[in-house]
Amino acid sequence: MDFSELKKAIEEVELVDGHAHNLVALDSNFAFIHAFSLAHGDAVASTQHSLP
């Protein structure tokens, strides 16, 4: 198989993070940890150990 076209496309495409979260304003009531984790309640306490 010739993957030259695929290789070229991969090398030329700009990097896209498909799971990026928006930044929030400093005066927002949105908890900062929720910019990095979808955890809520008691699960939030475990996020510091589960984030890569």
C-alpha positions in Angstrom: 0.0 0.0 0.0 1.1 3.5 -0.7 0.5 5.8 2.2 2.3 8.8 0.8 -0.8 11.0 0.5 -1.9 10.1 4.0 1.6 10.8 5.4 1.7 14.2 3.6 -1.7 15.1 5.0 -0.7 14.2 8.5 2.5 16.2 8.3 0.8 19.3 6.9 -2.3 19.5 9.0 -2.3 21.9 12.0 -2.6 20.3 15.3 -6.1 20.3 16.7 -7.1 19.4 20.3 -10.5 17.9 20.0 -11.1 18.0 23.7 -10.0 21.5 24.7 -12.0 23.4 27.3 -12.7 27.1 27.2 -10.9 29.4 29.5 -13.0 31.2 32.1 -12.9 34.7 33.4 -11.1 35.4 36.7 -14.4 36.6 38.3 -16.3 33.5 37.2 -18.0 31.2 39.7 -16.9 28.2 37.6 -14.5 26.1 39.6 -11.0 26.1 38.1 -10.6 22.3 38.3 -13.6 21.9 36.0 -11.5 23.4 33.2 -9.4 20.2 33.3 -11.8 17.6 34.7 -15.4 16.6 34.2 -15.5 15.2 37.8 -18.1 16.5 40.3 -18.8 16.0 44.0 -16.5 13.5 45.8 -14.8 12.5 42.5 -13.1 16.0 42.3 -10.9 15.0 45.3 -9.4 12.2 43.1 -8.6 14.3 40.1 -5.1 15.3 41.3 -4.2 11.6 41.2 -6.0 10.7 37.9 -4.9 13.5 35.6 -2.0 12.4 33.3 
